[in-house]
Amino acid sequence: MTKNEIKKQMDAVPLFHGISIEEMHCVYRRIRKNLIANEVDSGREHVGIILSGSMDVYSVLPDDTEVRLSKLQAGDLFGICNLFSSYDRETILKCRSDCDVAFVPKEEFRHLLMSNEELMTRYLRLCNDKIAFLLRRTENLAMQSCRGKVIRYLLLNATGSSGETVVLKDSKEIWAKSLGISRAALYRELADLREKGMIRIKGRQITLLKRELLENIGCGRSSLLLEREL
């Protein structure tokens, strides 16, 4: 990727769009599929800006279990939430595909933020969004019931005029990891809900046939409404 191509891609990143970053120095890297992105170029000392491709973000639990938290794609950044803190959240970023990434030293990134009010405002908004997302994920992972986790996901991701359809973007294996449960447990809960007539499954599409009943079994209507507001 040429220098001009990198600049063009950087301008397409929402955080930087319309903001002059001519003086910002970055190191470009192509990271191959299945490699760990935050092990490249001392990731803990840099902010990574994804120019193309996608990555899965995993959190490592005390028992070394990896729980999938989210998916990052072109325009997203990593290593950005602890710019002003020494705290380093234990996460693994695994490339789902070949990725083009620009690495910017955190010290330089902080200087750019402090000198540009608009960029600082965008950064704070980004951090607020990430906090809200992590609160939702933490609440979901804290639920003890596998069924509760599955139902909660279905309710929060259902679309349509009555919120009755969920279209899975990832495999069921990745879905199970994002919920912090085994693939066998996910298949078991889906099969049971289908047998009880609460859902219908066709390929990657899941239809909620009895949404109100699912809400009563899951986390409750009031909690769901509150989470959507976040």
C-alpha positions in Angstrom: 0.0 0.0 0.0 1.5 3.4 -1.1 1.8 6.4 1.1 -1.1 8.2 -0.8 -3.3 5.1 -0.5 -2.7 5.0 3.3 -3.6 8.7 3.6 -6.8 8.2 1.6 -7.7 5.2 3.8 -7.0 7.2 7.0 -9.2 10.0 5.8 -12.0 7.5 5.5 -11.7 6.6 9.2 -14.6 8.4 11.0 -12.3 9.6 13.8 -10.0 11.4 11.3 -12.3 12.4 8.5 -11.8 16.1 7.6 -9.0 16.5 10.1 -5.4 17.2 9.1 -3.1 14.4 10.1 -0.2 15.3 7.7 2.3 15.5 10.6 1.3 12.2 12.2 3.8 9.4 11.6 2.6 5.9 11.2 4.0 2.5 10.3 2.1 0.4 7.8 1.8 -3.4 8.2 0.0 -6.1 6.3 -1.1 -8.7 8.9 -2.1 -12.1 7.6 -5.2 -14.0 8.4 -5.2 -15.8 11.8 -2.3 -13.9 13.2 -2.5 -11.8 16.4 -2.6 -8.1 15.5 -1.7 -6.7 18.9 1.6 -8.7 18.9 2.8 -6.7 15.9 5.0 -3.6 16.3 4.7 -3.6 20.2 0.9 -3.1 19.9 0.7 -2.0 23.6 2.7 1.1 22.8 0.8 2.0 19.6 -2.7 2.7 18.4 -3.7 0.4 15.6 -5.9 1.8 12.8 -7.5 -0.9 10.6 -7.4 0.2 6.9 -8.9 -3.0 5.5 -9.9 -6.4 6.6 -11.5 -7.5 9.9 -10.5 -8.8 13.3 -12.1 -10.6 16.3 -11.5 -9.3 19.8 -11.2 -11.9 22.5 -11.0 -11.4 26.3 -8.9 -13.9 28.2 -10.5 -15.2 31.4 -8.5 -16.3 34.5 -8.9 -20.0 33.4 -7.4 -19.0 30.0 -10.8 -19.3 28.3 -11.1 -16.9 25.3 -14.4 -15.1 25.1 -15.2 -13.2 21.8 -16.2 -9.6 22.7 -16.6 -8.0 19.3 -15.6 -7.7 15.7 -13.4 -4.9 14.3 -13.3 -3.8 10.7 -12.0 -1.1 8.4 -12.3 2.3 10.1 -12.0 0.8 13.6 -9.1 1.4 16.0 -7.6 -0.7 18.8 -5.3 0.2 21.7 -7.0 3.5 22.0 -8.9 3.4 25.3 -5.9 3.5 27.6 -4.1 6.4 26.0 -4.1 8.4 29.3 -3.8 5.4 31.7 -1.3 2.7 32.4 -4.0 0.1 32.6 -3.9 -2.5 29.8 -7.0 -4.7 29.3 -6.0 -8.2 28.4 -7.4 -8.8 25.0 -6.4 -10.7 21.9 -7.0 -9.4 18.4 -7.1 -12.2 15.8 -7.3 -11.4 12.1 -10.3 -12.9 10.4 -8.8 -12.0 7.1 -5.6 -10.3 5.8 -5.6 -6.8 7.3 -3.9 -3.6 6.5 -3.1 -1.7 9.7 -1.4 1.7 10.4 0.3 1.9 13.8 0.7 5.3 15.4 2.8 5.7 18.6 0.6 6.5 21.5 2.7 9.5 22.6 2.2 11.1 19.2 -1.5 10.2 19.2 -1.9 11.9 22.6 -0.2 15.0 21.4 -2.5 15.2 18.3 -5.5 14.9 20.6 -4.4 17.6 22.9 -3.8 20.0 20.0 -7.1 19.4 18.2 -10.3 20.1 20.0 -12.5 18.4 17.4 -10.4 15.3 17.4 -10.5 15.2 21.2 -14.3 15.4 21.2 -14.6 12.5 18.7 -12.2 10.5 20.8 -14.3 11.0 24.0 -17.4 10.1 22.1 -15.7 6.9 20.9 -14.6 6.0 24.4 -18.2 6.6 25.7 -19.5 4.2 23.0 -17.0 1.6 24.0 -17.9 1.9 27.7 -21.6 1.4 26.9 -20.8 -1.6 24.7 -18.6 -3.3 27.3 -21.3 -2.7 30.0 -23.8 -4.6 27.8 -21.3 -7.4 27.1 -20.4 -7.7 30.8 -24.0 -7.9 31.8 -24.7 -10.6 29.2 -21.6 -12.7 30.2 -22.5 -12.4 33.9 -25.8 -14.2 33.3 -25.6 -17.8 34.7 -28.1 -19.4 32.3 -27.0 -20.5 28.8 -30.6 -20.2 27.8 -30.7 -16.7 29.2 -27.7 -15.7 27.1 -29.1 -17.1 23.9 -32.5 -15.5 24.4 -31.0 -12.2 25.3 -28.9 -12.2 22.1 -31.9 -13.0 20.0 -34.1 -10.3 21.6 -31.5 -7.6 21.3 -30.6 -8.4 17.7 -34.0 -9.1 16.2 -35.2 -6.7 13.5 -38.3 -6.3 11.4 -41.5 -4.4 12.0 -42.2 -6.4 15.2 -38.6 -7.3 16.0 -39.0 -10.9 15.1 -36.1 -11.8 12.8 -32.4 -12.4 13.6 -30.0 -12.9 10.7 -26.7 -14.4 11.9 -23.6 -12.7 10.4 -21.2 -15.2 11.8 -21.0 -19.0 12.3 -22.6 -20.6 15.3 -19.2 -21.4 16.6 -18.2 -17.7 16.7 -21.7 -16.9 18.2 -21.2 -19.4 21.0 -17.7 -17.8 21.8 -19.3 -14.4 21.9 -21.8 -15.6 24.5 -19.1 -17.4 26.5 -20.8 -20.8 26.1 -19.8 -24.0 24.3 -21.1 -24.7 20.8 -22.9 -27.8 22.1 -24.7 -25.7 24.7 -25.8 -23.3 22.0 -27.1 -26.0 19.7 -28.9 -27.6 22.6 -30.7 -24.4 23.6 -31.7 -23.5 20.0 -33.0 -27.0 19.5 -35.1 -26.8 22.7 -36.5 -23.4 21.9 -37.4 -24.6 18.4 -39.1 -27.8 19.8 -41.1 -25.6 22.2 -42.3 -23.5 19.2 -40.7 -20.3 20.3 -38.3 -19.9 17.3 -38.0 -21.1 13.8 -34.6 -21.7 12.2 -33.9 -21.5 8.5 -30.2 -21.4 7.6 -28.8 -18.2 9.2 -32.2 -16.7 9.8 -33.9 -17.2 13.2 -37.6 -16.1 13.6 -39.0 -15.3 17.0 -42.4 -16.8 17.1 -43.3 -15.9 20.7 -41.3 -12.8 21.5 -43.3 -11.9 24.6 -42.7 -15.3 26.1 -39.0 -15.1 25.3 -38.8 -11.8 27.1 -40.4 -13.3 30.2 -38.0 -16.2 30.2 -34.9 -14.0 29.4 -33.8 -10.9 31.1 -37.0 -9.1 31.3 -38.6 -6.3 29.3 -37.4 -3.3 31.4 -33.7 -4.4 31.3 -33.9 -4.8 27.5 -35.4 -1.3 27.1 -32.7 0.2 29.3 -30.0 -1.6 27.3 -31.3 -0.3 24.0 -31.2 3.3 25.3 -27.5 2.9 26.0 
